[in-house]
């Protein structure tokens, strides 16, 4: 695993409204910027929920960071928060070599 850089490819199924998702995240102690169609978690370089409420697109998670281990740890925290709120989701974390470094989910079946 190359620990120099990482990205998250993630999805949410049956996503709550942007305001409901923001409340889940804020109640869990995250600092968040709520935009028109997105929520960005402020305490990390780049971790955001995109396409919230902009039908017909599926909401997705967009995140990257300069350190794989740190991104995995933060993603685990976010995944636990979503799971505690019964939000079905998946995060696939890839390192700089485009190798899967972590697979986090709540009630999401693996396709492989």
C-alpha positions as CSV (number, residue, x, y, z in Angstrom):
1,X,0.0,0.0,0.0
2,X,1.3,3.4,-1.0
3,X,0.6,5.7,2.0
4,X,1.3,8.9,0.2
5,X,-2.1,9.7,-1.2
6,X,-5.6,8.3,-1.2
7,X,-9.1,8.9,-2.6
8,X,-12.6,7.7,-1.5
9,X,-15.2,6.6,-4.0
10,X,-18.4,6.3,-2.1
11,X,-22.2,6.2,-2.5
12,X,-25.3,6.5,-0.4
13,X,-28.5,4.6,-1.2
14,X,-31.9,6.1,-0.3
15,X,-30.1,9.1,1.0
16,X,-32.0,11.3,3.5
17,X,-32.5,14.9,2.5
18,X,-29.5,17.2,2.6
19,X,-30.8,18.9,5.7
20,X,-31.4,15.5,7.5
21,X,-27.9,14.3,6.5
22,X,-26.4,17.6,7.7
23,X,-28.2,17.2,11.1
24,X,-26.9,13.6,11.5
25,X,-23.3,14.8,10.8
26,X,-23.6,18.0,13.0
27,X,-25.2,16.0,15.8
28,X,-22.2,13.7,15.7
29,X,-19.8,16.6,16.3
30,X,-18.6,17.2,12.7
31,X,-18.0,20.8,11.5
32,X,-19.7,21.0,8.2
33,X,-20.4,23.5,5.5
34,X,-23.8,23.0,3.9
35,X,-24.0,24.1,0.3
36,X,-26.9,24.1,-2.2
37,X,-26.3,20.5,-3.2
38,X,-23.4,19.3,-1.0
39,X,-22.1,19.0,2.5
40,X,-18.4,19.4,3.2
41,X,-16.8,18.2,6.4
42,X,-14.5,21.0,7.5
43,X,-12.0,19.2,9.7
44,X,-10.5,17.2,6.8
45,X,-8.7,18.3,3.7
46,X,-11.4,17.2,1.4
47,X,-14.4,15.1,2.4
48,X,-17.8,15.9,0.9
49,X,-21.2,14.6,0.1
50,X,-22.2,15.7,-3.5
51,X,-25.3,15.8,-5.6
52,X,-27.7,16.0,-2.6
53,X,-31.1,16.9,-3.8
54,X,-30.2,17.4,-7.4
55,X,-32.3,14.7,-9.0
56,X,-31.9,12.4,-10.8
57,X,-28.3,12.0,-9.8
58,X,-27.2,9.5,-7.1
59,X,-25.5,11.2,-4.1
60,X,-21.9,10.3,-3.8
61,X,-18.9,10.9,-1.5
62,X,-15.9,12.7,-2.8
63,X,-12.8,12.7,-0.6
64,X,-9.0,12.7,-0.9
65,X,-6.1,13.2,1.4
66,X,-2.3,13.1,1.4
67,X,-2.1,10.1,3.7
68,X,-3.9,6.8,3.3
69,X,-4.0,5.8,6.9
70,X,-5.4,9.1,8.0
71,X,-8.1,9.0,5.3
72,X,-9.0,5.5,6.3
73,X,-9.3,6.5,10.0
74,X,-11.5,9.5,9.2
75,X,-13.6,7.5,6.8
76,X,-14.2,4.8,9.4
77,X,-15.5,7.5,11.8
78,X,-17.8,8.9,9.1
79,X,-19.0,5.4,8.2
80,X,-19.8,4.6,11.8
81,X,-21.8,7.8,12.0
82,X,-23.8,6.9,8.9
83,X,-24.3,3.3,10.1
84,X,-25.6,4.6,13.5
85,X,-28.2,6.6,11.6
86,X,-29.1,3.5,9.5
87,X,-27.9,5.1,6.3
88,X,-26.9,2.5,3.7
89,X,-23.5,3.4,2.2
90,X,-20.2,2.2,0.8
91,X,-16.7,3.8,0.8
92,X,-13.9,2.3,-1.3
93,X,-10.6,3.9,-0.4
94,X,-7.8,3.7,-3.0
95,X,-4.1,4.5,-2.6
96,X,-1.9,6.3,-5.1
97,X,-1.3,3.0,-7.0
98,X,-5.1,2.7,-7.4
99,X,-5.1,-0.3,-5.2
100,X,-8.0,-0.9,-2.8
101,X,-6.8,0.1,0.7
102,X,-10.1,-0.2,2.6
103,X,-13.7,-1.2,2.0
104,X,-16.2,0.3,4.5
105,X,-20.0,-0.1,4.3
106,X,-23.3,-0.4,6.0
107,X,-25.6,-3.0,4.5
108,X,-24.0,-2.7,1.1
109,X,-23.3,-6.0,-0.7
110,X,-19.9,-6.5,-2.4
111,X,-20.1,-6.7,-6.2
112,X,-16.9,-8.7,-6.4
